[in-house]
Amino acid sequence: MWMSYHSLQKKMSILPAMPRQGHLGLPNLVLPKSPRKIQQNGIHLIRDRDVKDHPRHKNIKELSKEETAIYQNSFKHSICIEMLRQGYHKSFSELFTLIHKWNALRDAGGPGSAIWQQKPLEEQHEKLDQLQHFLTRAEAAQRSGQLEKAAEHYEAFYHLTVGRIWKDETGRTHNSLACENLWRIYTLLSDKMQENKEWQQAIKTLIKALDMAKEACDKKMEGEAAYRLGLAHISSGNPQIAMKSLTTYMEISKEFGDNVGLGKAYEAMAKALESQGKIVESIEYLENFIEVAKTSNLSQSLAETCICLGDIFNARGNYEKACQYFSQAYVTAVNFGEIPLIEEAQVHFGIAKAHRMMLAVSRHTEAADYVSMEYLLAWKKNRSDMFSDPANVASLASIEANSSKSFGNGENAETTLKNSNDNEQMVPEEQFVTP
């Protein structure tokens, strides 16, 4: 749970400030020197104004550009320059915009308004220090991959913005910006947890990410968070719980006309249903998306969904249907020009065709009758996909007709087998080539 605002203020008050030469600690301009007497015998010495005191100039310390800027620039300007010098460009942008919008709101309120009674943000040096500290530390932690530390700093920044009306140049509140940053950090943290198979911890973190997305009032961000949460539930073995989050993502995708997101939702929903044994419903979701992908020219999503459907039918032994979808995936990938996708479709299509062929081979082998042996011998000689290619149907029918005629005329099996072997052109020689 978030820390209270008062506890946050207390925590912030004890945090060490960023080392800088502020207005409270200005560099000395004059080198230290021993005091000298300017009075002799009770008589004050009066210097001639025309006489130059060269030794006095030697005691003046030369200032660097940074030290000179402290005297010339405001406290706000010095902070911004320091952040840029240290490479915190994102923190600088957020702080500068915050100050600008605060002043704009103060001016709009005018004298007598509640906000007018408060000091301009650039004059509240302690608060500027706190903002700079949390923003830069969060940015540094995020860059170095210290996600937990980054989350801690962004949480502190989030509490600073709760209930505030600070906005950026686009009219967006800084509270929503803090929510977005936390959503991003929580999402990255959950990815890391899922890599380590820490499913429950990842789910808790994704729920926090979803809450941040809702508070930011960003529907697309909410949809993405719901989608990731649904996938995490599937991975943890809770597909039924995942369907609620996936339904949310599906509805948001439909609302924004996001067909790519809709396809991801359909695919994830199909996976959740399949893991529950609801294959028919799973196939319906994927087939619905195929229609969406065709009308929206989503070639890559179409090919991937066809491969997914092909996998389902292939696993269930419906090799004919699997070949149809893998073939469609291959053709789509070729038109799309995506080499890895083409190669993936090739492998799947080849495996499905082999399964379909071997199903027929096994059936004829188990039958072990004369006609089945003829089929197997003809295929063995030509190496063609004779059991499923329509081009071979006529040839196989002629084998069966010839054998029936031979047995009807009293010929024995040996004579028929010899005649069939002599006729090598009986089956078209069509090599099996993986697309």
N, C-alpha and C positions, 0 to 999 in steps of 0.2 A: 504494500500500500504506500501511497505517496506520503511523505513527511509533511507535517503541518507547516504553515507559513511562518509561524513564530519560531519553531525549531530550526527552520531553514535560515531565518535571519540570524539566529544565534550561531549556527554553524558557519555562516558566511562571515560573521564578525570575527571569528577566530582564525579564519583562513589567512595564510600569509599573502600579502599583496605582491603583485608582480614587481620585481626590482626595477625601479626607474628613478630618475632624478626629477622628482616632482617639485611643485611650488613650495612644499614644506621643507625641502632639503636642497636649497640652491647651492651651486658650487661657489667657493670663495673666489672673489675677483682679485684680492690683494694678497700677496704672499706675506706670511707672518714676519714681523721684524721687531727688533728690540726697540723699546722706546728711547727717545733721545731728548735731552733737555733743550728747550727753546728759550730759556730765560737765564741770563747771566747777570750777576751782581744786582738782581732786583730790577733790571732794566729789560723791558720787552724788546726783542730785536724785530725791527720792521724790515721785511725783505723788499728789495727793489722789484717792482713788477716786471721790469724788463729783463731781469736776470733769470735765466732758465735753470731749473733744478733737475739736471740730468739724472742724478742718482735716484730721484723719486720715481722716474719713469721705469727704471729697471726693476722696481718692485711690483709692477703691474703684471699679472698672470695672463698669458694669452689663452683665450677660450677656443674650444673646438667648435665645429659647426653645430654639433648636437647640443652643447651647453649654451651656445648663443640662441638656439631655437627655443630653449626653455624660457628665456626672458622675452623673446619676441612673440611667441605663440601662446594660445590659450591652453588650458589643461586638456580640453577635449581634443584640440589639434595635436597635442603631444602624444596622447594615447593612440590616436588614429595613425600617426606617423610611425609610432613604435610597432603597432601591429603589422603594418605594411612592411616595415624593415625586417621583421622576423618571419615574414612569409604567410601571415594569417589573413589572406585576402578575403576569404568568406566571412570570417569574424568581423573584419573591418566593414564590409558591406552591410552586415546585419546591424552593427552598432551605429553606423553613420545614418542608416535609414531610420532607425529607431529614434535617434535624436531629432532628425529632421521632421518626422511626423509628430513627435511630441510638441515641438515648437509650433507646428502648423495648427494643431488642435488647440493649443493655448491661445494663439492669436485669434483663432476663430471664435473662441469663447468670449474673449474680451475682458476688460476690467470688471470685477464684480463676480465673475464666474468662479466655480469651485476650483477648476484647474488653473485659473489665473493666480490664485492665492499660493499655489505651489511654486517652488523655484523651477526655473528651466532645467531640464535634465542635464545640460552641459555644465551647470553650476553645482550639481550634486556630485562632488568629486568621489565620495565614498561609493555611491551607487555605480558610477562609471567604472570604478576599479573592480567592483564585483561583477558587473556585466562583462568587462574585458577578461577577467580571470576565468569565468565559467565558459565563455565562448571559445577562447583560445585553447583552454585545456581540453575541451570536448573535441575541437578540430584536430589538435595534436594527437589525442588518443585514437581518434578514428583513423588518422593517417597511419599510425604505427600498428594498427590492427588490434589495439587494446579496447575491444568492444565493450567490455564490462565497465571500464573506466569512462569511456565515451558516454555510455548510457547514464552513468552517475552524474556527469556534468550536464547532460541535456535534461535530466530530470530536475536538477536545480534550476536550470534556465526556464523549464516549463513552469515551475512553481512561481518564479518571478513574474511570469506573464499571465497567470490565472487571474481572471477578473479585470484585466487591464484592457484599455481600448487602443493600445499602440498598434499602428498599422504600417505597412510598407507602402512603396509608391504605387502598387497595384490595388491598394485598398484592403489587402489581406492582413489579418491580425497576426501579431507575432506569437500569439498563443497557438494559432493553427500551424505556424511555422515550426514551433517547438514540438507540436504533435507529429508533424510530418517527419522531423528528424528522429524522434523517438520510434516512430513506426519503422523507419528504415533501419535503425540500429537493432531493434527487437527482431526484425526479419532476418538480419545478418546473423544475429546470435542464434536464432532458431535453426538456421541452415547448418551452423557449426555443430549444434547439439544433435541434429538428425544424422550428420556424418558419423557421430560417435554413438549412434543408436540410442540416444537419450530421448526417447519418444515423449514421455510424460512431461519432462522439463521443457521440451520444445513446444509442446501443445500449450503449456501455461504461458510461455513467452509469446506465442502467436495470439493467444487470447488478449494479452496486453496490447499487442500491435493492433488487433482489431478494434479495441477500445479507443486507442489513439486515433485511428482512422475515422471512427464515428464522431469523436469529439471535434476533429478537424472539419467535419461536415464535407468530406471529400468522398463521393460515392465510388469513384474509380479505385481510389486507394482502399476503400472498404471492401470492394469486390475482390481485389487482389489478395487482401489479407484473409478473406473468407475462403478463397480458393486454396491458399497455402495451408490454412487450418484444416480444410477438408482432406487434402493429400496427406497431411500428418496423421489424421485419424485413420485413414486407410492403411498407412504404413504400420501403425501401431496395432492393427487388427480390429478396428472398430468402424467398419464401413457403414453401418447403419447410422451412427452418429455423424459421420462425414457427410451424409446426404443433405442434412440441414444446411451446412455451410455451402455446399456445392449448389444447392437450390438458390441460395442468396446470390452467389456469383452469377448463376445463369440468368436470374431476373435482372440484375444490374447490367449485364452484357446486352440483354434484349432492350433494356431501356435506352442505352447509348448506341444501339445499332452496331455493337462490337462483335462482328462475326468471328473474328479470331478468338476472342474470349469465349464466345458461345461454343465454339468448337472444342476449346480446352475444357469447358464445363461438361459438355456432352461426353467427351472421352473419359474424364475423371468419374462422371456419374456411371458410365458403362462399366468402368473398372470396379466401382463399389458394388454395383448390382451383380456383376459376374462373380465376385468373391462371396456373395451371399447365395450363389446358385441360381440367380434370376437371369438366366441367359437370354430368354426371349425379350425381356425388358431392356437388357443391355444392348442387344442387337438393334432394337428400335431406336434407341438414342443415337447410336452411331449412324444408322441409315438416315435418320432425320438430318444429322449434320452434313452428310454427303450432299444432300439436296441444297443445303445452305451454301456449302463450299462451291458447288457448281455454279450457282447463280451469282456468287460474289467473286468469282475468279481467284479463289484461294487455293492455288495449285498445290503448294506444299502441304497445307492442312488436309487437302483432299487425298493426296497420296498417302500421308501418314495414317489417316483414318481408314483408308482401304486396306493398308497393311494390318491395322489393328483388327478389322473385321476378318481379314484373311486368316490371321492367327487364331481367332476364335473358332472359325469353321474348321481350320486344319486340326486344332486340338480336339475337336469333337468328331473327327472322322469324316466330315463332309468335304472331301477333297475337291469335288467338282466346283462347289461354291467358293471354296478357298482359292482355287485357280482363277476364277472369274475376278475376284477382288484383287489378287496379286497382279494379274494381268493389267487391270485398270490402274493400279498403283504404278506399275512399270511404265505404261504409256504416258501417264500424267507426269511422272518424273522426267521422262525423256523430253517432253514438251517444255517442261519447266527448266531443264538444263542443270539440275542439281546432281552432280556426280555421286556424292555419297548416298543420296536417296535412290538413285538409279541402281547402284550396286546392291543396296539393301533389298530393293524390290526383286532384283535378279535372283539373289540367293533364296528368298522366300518362295518365289515363283518356281524355281527349280526344285526345291524340296517338296512343294505341294504337288507338282507334276509327277515326281518320282513316287510319292505316296499313292497318287491316283493310279499310276501304272502298276505299281506292285500289288495294289488291291486286286486288280484284275488277274495279274499273274498268279497270285496266291489262290484265287478262286479256281482258275483252270488247273493249277497244279494239284489242288485237293480233289478236283473232280476226277482226274486221272483217266478220262475216257479218250476215245480215239480223236474226236474233233478237238478236244482241249489240247491234246498233244500236237495236233497239226497247228493250232494257233501258236503254241509255244515255240515249235520248230521254225515256223515262218518268221516269228519275231526275232529269234536267235540269229537267223541268217541275215536279216536286214537291219537289226538294231534300231528299229523305228518304234515310235510310240503307237503301236498298232492297236492297242486295247482301248484307246480313248480318242485317237484322231479320226474325225469323220471320213477322211479320205480313204481309210482302210476298211470301212464298213462293207463296201461292195466286194472287196477281195476276200474278206472273212466269210461273207455269205456264199461266195463261189466255192470256198473250201468246203463249207458244210454241205452245199448242194452236190458237189462232186462226190463227197464221201458217201452221202445217202444214196446217190445213183449207183455208185460202185457196189455198195453192199446189197442194193436191190437187184443187181445183175449177177450176183453170186460171186463177185470177186472177194478175195480175202483181204485182210488189213495190210498184209505185206505188199501186195501188188499195188494197192491204193497209195501206200506210203511211198513206194518207188516212183509212181507216176507223179505224185505231188513234188517229190524232190527233183525230178527232171524238169519241172516247170518252174524255173527260178524267177520268172518274171510275174508270177502270180500275185505277189504282194509288192506294191510300189516301194521303191527304196527311198525312204524318207528319214533322214537322220534326225535324232532328237537333239535339238540345239537349245540351250538355255538362253532366253532373250537377253 
